[in-house]
Amino acid sequence: MTLSMTGFGKSEFTIKNFHVNIEIRSLNSKFLDLSVKLPNIFKELDYPIRKLLKEKLKRGKVELLIHYEKINLTHKSFLNKDKIIAYHNDLKEISEKLSYSTDKDLIGYALQLPDIILHSKETLDEKSSNRVINSIEKACNKLIDFRTKEGLALEKELVQYLNNISKNLIAITAYEEDRLTKVKDKLLKAIDESKLKSLVDEKRLEQELIYYSERLDVTEEKVRLNEHCSHFKEVLKEEESGKKLGFITQEMGREINTLGSKANNINIQKLVINMKDDLEKIKEQVLNIL
């Protein structure tokens, strides 16, 4: 099954005093490139989250975002009394040493210094942690569904490009034999114009024609390119086929380039250009396949 690397999935749930939104996006990448952005309350889940994403999504540039908002404001803050007293005493001691008046509002100054307010720490219990992981897995599954739909569209498009290459490959046959005839006529014309016909060795001429025949023969290239197209379609049905398909397109490119170098015919050159155009489209789309 062809899967795209492009996808999106989301889920949301409520635990304790929080409403949590999870979003996962993925784009194409040669490897798995994870970007996990977690609020502090979820930081302890970083490793199991990354492990889950690696197992489920395999490859791609993946971004996970978790947002949460408080729905029941039971979170409490406290004054750090020990800190305030310590700041006050330090300020008083400094003021006396510098002969500053101590009737100033030292408490007011102390309250402006760091770490005066203590916040009750937000934590997740095991049940809540499992709920987070399960919801991330749910978002992953939605992203995979997205990838599957995109993959089906990609597969249809790629098969169409492959069929175009196959049609152009078949069309080459009509122009193959004509090339050798033209080469022979060109050689005979050159001999006539040079008035060397009586000196021409027929066996030597025959050898030259055999040489050109072998040089212009594209049978092997056509067979190999046709096999690569068939192999491509087979691999397209496999899971995680993106990298393998990339290698096959490289082989297809070599055969098409060789066809072009052996063409010696304007009509074949046009067909080769069409095949190169379709191959470039295939290469571009293969980059999006998992």
C-alpha positions as CSV (number, residue, x, y, z in Angstrom):
1,M,0.0,0.0,0.0
2,T,1.3,3.4,-1.0
3,L,1.4,5.9,1.9
4,S,2.2,9.6,1.6
5,M,4.5,11.3,4.1
6,T,2.2,14.3,4.2
7,G,-0.5,14.1,6.8
8,F,-2.4,15.7,9.7
9,G,-4.1,14.3,12.8
10,K,-5.6,15.7,15.9
11,S,-7.4,14.6,19.1
12,E,-8.6,16.3,22.3
13,F,-9.7,15.2,25.8
14,T,-10.2,16.4,29.3
15,I,-8.3,15.3,32.4
16,K,-8.6,16.7,35.9
17,N,-8.7,20.5,35.5
18,F,-7.3,20.6,31.9
19,H,-8.7,20.4,28.4
20,V,-5.9,19.1,26.1
21,N,-5.6,19.5,22.3
22,I,-3.1,17.4,20.4
23,E,-2.1,18.1,16.7
24,I,0.4,16.1,14.6
25,R,1.6,17.2,11.2
26,S,4.0,15.4,8.9
27,L,5.9,16.4,5.7
28,N,8.3,14.5,3.5
29,S,11.9,13.9,4.7
30,K,14.6,11.3,4.0
31,F,14.5,10.2,7.7
32,L,12.3,10.5,10.7
33,D,12.7,14.1,11.9
34,L,10.7,14.7,15.2
35,S,9.8,18.0,16.7
36,V,7.9,17.5,20.0
37,K,6.7,20.6,21.7
38,L,5.3,19.9,25.2
39,P,4.1,22.1,28.0
40,N,6.1,21.6,31.2
41,I,3.3,19.4,32.8
42,F,3.9,16.8,30.0
43,K,7.7,16.9,29.9
44,E,8.1,13.6,31.7
45,L,6.3,11.9,28.8
46,D,8.8,13.1,26.2
47,Y,10.5,9.7,25.8
48,P,7.4,7.5,25.6
49,I,5.8,10.0,23.2
50,R,8.9,10.0,20.9
51,K,8.9,6.2,21.0
52,L,5.3,6.0,20.0
53,L,5.7,8.5,17.1
54,K,8.7,6.5,15.8
55,E,6.8,3.2,15.9
56,K,3.6,4.6,14.3
57,L,4.9,7.1,11.7
58,K,8.2,5.6,10.6
59,R,9.5,8.4,8.5
60,G,8.9,12.1,7.7
61,K,9.3,15.5,9.2
62,V,6.9,15.2,12.1
63,E,5.7,18.0,14.4
64,L,3.7,17.3,17.6
65,L,2.0,20.2,19.4
66,I,0.1,19.8,22.7
67,H,-1.9,22.7,24.0
68,Y,-3.9,22.8,27.2
69,E,-6.1,25.2,29.1
70,K,-7.3,25.1,32.7
71,I,-11.1,24.7,33.1
72,N,-11.3,24.6,36.9
73,L,-9.0,27.1,38.5
74,T,-7.9,25.2,41.6
75,H,-4.3,26.0,41.2
76,K,-2.9,27.9,44.2
77,S,-0.1,30.3,44.7
78,F,1.7,31.1,48.0
79,L,4.1,33.7,49.2
80,N,7.6,32.5,50.0
81,K,7.7,33.8,53.5
82,D,11.3,32.6,54.2
83,K,12.5,34.3,51.1
84,I,10.7,37.6,51.9
85,I,12.2,37.6,55.4
86,A,15.7,36.9,54.1
87,Y,15.4,39.7,51.5
88,H,14.1,42.1,54.1
89,N,17.0,41.4,56.5
90,D,19.6,41.7,53.8
91,L,18.1,45.0,52.6
92,K,18.0,46.3,56.2
93,E,21.6,45.3,56.8
94,I,22.8,46.9,53.6
95,S,20.9,50.1,54.4
96,E,22.5,50.4,57.9
97,K,26.0,49.8,56.5
98,L,25.4,52.5,53.9
99,S,23.8,54.8,56.5
100,Y,20.5,54.9,54.5
101,S,17.3,55.7,56.4
102,T,15.6,52.4,57.4
103,D,12.2,53.9,57.5
104,K,11.8,53.1,53.8
105,D,9.4,50.3,52.7
106,L,11.9,47.4,52.7
107,I,9.0,44.9,52.5
108,G,7.8,46.6,49.3
109,Y,11.3,46.3,47.8
110,A,11.6,42.7,48.9
111,L,8.3,41.7,47.3
112,Q,9.7,42.9,43.9
113,L,12.6,40.5,44.0
114,P,12.7,37.0,42.4
115,D,11.1,33.8,43.7
116,I,8.7,35.5,46.0
117,I,5.6,33.6,44.8
118,L,5.4,29.8,45.1
119,H,3.1,27.9,42.7
120,S,1.7,24.5,43.5
121,K,3.3,22.1,41.1
122,E,1.1,20.6,38.4
123,T,1.7,16.9,37.9
124,L,0.1,13.9,36.1
125,D,-0.8,10.6,37.7
126,E,-0.4,7.3,35.9
127,K,-4.0,7.3,34.7
128,S,-3.7,10.8,33.2
129,S,-0.3,10.0,31.6
130,N,-1.8,6.9,29.9
131,R,-4.7,9.1,28.7
132,V,-2.2,11.5,27.1
133,I,-0.4,8.6,25.3
134,N,-3.6,7.0,24.1
135,S,-4.8,10.3,22.7
136,I,-1.5,10.9,20.9
137,E,-1.9,7.4,19.4
138,K,-5.4,8.3,18.3
139,A,-4.1,11.4,16.5
140,C,-1.4,9.3,14.9
141,N,-4.0,6.9,13.5
142,K,-5.9,9.8,12.0
143,L,-2.7,11.1,10.4
144,I,-2.1,7.6,9.0
145,D,-5.6,7.6,7.5
146,F,-4.7,10.9,5.9
147,R,-1.5,9.5,4.6
148,T,-3.4,6.5,3.1
149,K,-5.9,8.7,1.2
150,E,-3.0,10.9,-0.1
151,G,-1.1,7.7,-1.0
152,L,-4.0,6.4,-3.2
153,A,-4.0,9.6,-5.1
154,L,-0.2,9.5,-5.5
155,E,-0.4,5.9,-6.7
156,K,-2.9,6.8,-9.5
157,E,-0.8,9.7,-10.6
158,L,2.4,7.7,-10.7
159,V,0.8,4.9,-12.6
160,Q,-0.4,7.4,-15.2
161,Y,3.2,8.7,-15.7
162,L,4.5,5.2,-16.0
163,N,1.9,4.4,-18.6
164,N,2.9,7.5,-20.5
165,I,6.6,6.3,-20.5
166,S,5.5,2.8,-21.7
167,K,3.4,4.3,-24.6
168,N,6.4,6.5,-25.7
169,L,8.6,3.4,-25.5
170,I,6.4,1.4,-27.8
171,A,6.1,4.4,-30.2
172,I,9.9,4.3,-30.7
173,T,9.7,1.1,-32.6
174,A,8.1,2.8,-35.6
175,Y,11.2,4.9,-36.2
176,E,14.0,2.4,-35.5
177,E,14.4,0.6,-38.9
178,D,14.3,3.9,-40.8
179,R,17.5,5.1,-39.0
180,L,19.8,2.4,-40.5
181,T,18.4,3.0,-44.0
182,K,19.2,6.7,-43.7
183,V,22.7,5.9,-42.5
184,K,23.3,3.6,-45.5
185,D,21.9,6.2,-47.9
186,K,24.1,8.9,-46.4
187,L,27.2,6.7,-46.8
188,L,26.4,5.8,-50.4
189,K,25.7,9.5,-51.2
190,A,29.1,10.5,-49.8
191,I,30.8,7.8,-51.9
192,D,29.0,9.0,-55.0
193,E,29.8,12.6,-54.4
194,S,33.5,11.7,-53.9
195,K,33.5,9.5,-57.0
196,L,35.0,6.7,-55.1
197,K,32.4,4.0,-55.8
198,S,34.8,1.9,-57.8
199,L,37.3,1.9,-54.9
200,V,34.8,0.9,-52.2
201,D,35.2,-2.5,-50.7
202,E,31.7,-4.0,-50.4
203,K,32.7,-6.1,-47.4
204,R,34.1,-3.0,-45.7
205,L,30.9,-1.1,-46.4
206,E,28.9,-4.0,-44.9
207,Q,31.1,-3.9,-41.8
208,E,30.4,-0.2,-41.4
209,L,26.7,-0.8,-41.6
210,I,26.9,-3.6,-39.0
211,Y,28.8,-1.2,-36.8
212,Y,26.2,1.5,-37.1
213,S,23.4,-1.1,-36.7
214,E,24.9,-2.2,-33.3
215,R,25.5,1.4,-32.3
216,L,21.9,2.4,-33.0
217,D,20.3,-0.7,-31.6
218,V,18.2,0.2,-28.5
219,T,16.6,-3.2,-27.9
220,E,18.4,-3.8,-24.6
221,E,17.5,-0.3,-23.3
222,K,13.9,-0.8,-24.2
223,V,13.7,-4.2,-22.5
224,R,15.4,-2.9,-19.3
225,L,13.2,0.3,-19.2
226,N,10.1,-1.8,-19.6
227,E,11.2,-4.1,-16.8
228,H,11.9,-1.1,-14.5
229,C,8.4,0.3,-15.2
230,S,6.9,-3.1,-14.3
231,H,9.1,-3.4,-11.2
232,F,8.1,0.1,-10.1
233,K,4.4,-0.8,-10.2
234,E,5.0,-3.9,-8.1
235,V,7.1,-2.0,-5.5
236,L,4.4,0.7,-5.4
237,K,2.1,-1.8,-3.7
238,E,4.6,-2.5,-0.9
239,E,4.7,-0.7,2.5
240,E,7.4,1.9,3.0
241,S,8.5,1.8,-0.6
242,G,9.6,5.4,-1.1
243,K,13.4,4.8,-0.9
244,K,13.3,1.7,-3.1
245,L,11.2,3.6,-5.7
246,G,13.8,6.3,-5.7
247,F,16.5,3.8,-6.7
248,I,14.3,2.4,-9.5
249,T,13.8,5.9,-10.9
250,Q,17.6,6.3,-11.1
251,E,17.8,3.1,-13.2
252,M,15.0,4.3,-15.4
253,G,16.8,7.6,-15.9
254,R,20.0,5.8,-17.1
255,E,18.0,3.8,-19.7
256,I,16.1,6.8,-21.0
257,N,19.4,8.8,-21.3
258,T,21.0,6.0,-23.2
259,L,18.0,5.9,-25.6
260,G,18.5,9.6,-26.2
261,S,22.2,9.2,-26.9
262,K,21.4,6.4,-29.4
263,A,18.4,8.0,-31.0
264,N,19.8,9.5,-34.2
265,N,16.3,10.5,-35.1
266,I,14.3,13.6,-34.3
267,N,11.1,11.7,-33.7
268,I,12.8,9.3,-31.2
269,Q,14.4,12.4,-29.5
270,K,10.9,13.9,-29.0
271,L,9.6,10.7,-27.5
272,V,12.7,10.5,-25.2
273,I,12.1,14.1,-24.1
274,N,8.5,13.2,-23.2
275,M,9.8,10.2,-21.2
276,K,12.2,12.5,-19.3
277,D,9.4,14.9,-18.5
278,D,7.3,12.1,-17.0
279,L,10.2,10.7,-15.1
280,E,10.9,14.0,-13.5
281,K,7.3,14.2,-12.4
282,I,7.7,10.6,-11.0
283,K,10.8,11.6,-9.1
284,E,9.1,14.6,-7.6
285,Q,6.1,12.6,-6.3
286,V,8.3,9.7,-5.0
287,L,9.8,12.1,-2.5
288,N,6.4,12.2,-0.8
289,I,6.1,8.5,-0.5
290,L,6.8,6.8,2.9
